[in-house]
Amino acid sequence: MGGYRIDQRNKVKRVPERGHYDKSTVFEILDAGKICHASFVVDNQPFVIPTIYGRDGDCLYLHGATTSRLIKQLETGVQVSLAVTHLDGLVLARSAFHHSMNYRSVVIFGTAKLVMEDNKKQALKVISDQLVPGRWEESRQPNAKELKATAVLEIKIDQASAKIRTGGPKDDKEDYDLDIWAGVVPMQTTYQAIIPDIELKNGIAIPKSVINLIN
């Protein structure tokens, strides 16, 4: 699958041994996510926009109203950086200084372009599958009016880096003799009991996509 080239733009500088540049690691972290934060600069003003995304190969897809700031700026071809982070645990050390977190994160760099009308539905399906695989086929497809009001951006991943921390606290040698508890509080995202729409017609079963999601 290969990896991304490393230079000063994407090289992990702080604790570099936690950095990963292979596509398999980057894709695994992206595929486990639902929301990214897209950052870009317009007229020397930085912006960060949280938004859902979908991945297909080396490309990420974002969508929004044709009038949104995200779409109107990124479609002009400005450089964009996107970040996805998963928090896996709180790392509690003996010293306040060495408290940390276990995490998996990815930062990518690229340039956006508008997805043409002929490919817009497929790109929207990629985003839908990122959230709930299989839900697209269970839903009413977007009509012409909805498609016209929606723009989709394709961002080719030019460069990327992943950073991962695992394991327990790393205290100073002299602090291991202190009578202070240290360890890890693991964290994970879980789905809770589903809540059917109050307007749901009687007799409609829970769809396969939802069953697969929560099981």
Buried (B, 14 or more C-beta within 10 A) or exposed (E): EEBBEEEEEBEBEEEEEBBBBBBEBBBBBBEEBEEBBBBBEEEEEEEEBEBBBBBBEBBBBBBBEEEBEBBBBBBEEEBBBBBBBBEBBBBBBBBEEBEBBBBBBBBBBBBBBBBEEEEBBEBBBBBBBBBBEBBBEEEEEBEEEEBEEBBBBBBEBBBBBBBBBEEBBEBEEEBEEEEEEBEBEEEEEEEEEEEEEEEEEEEEEEBEBBEEBEE
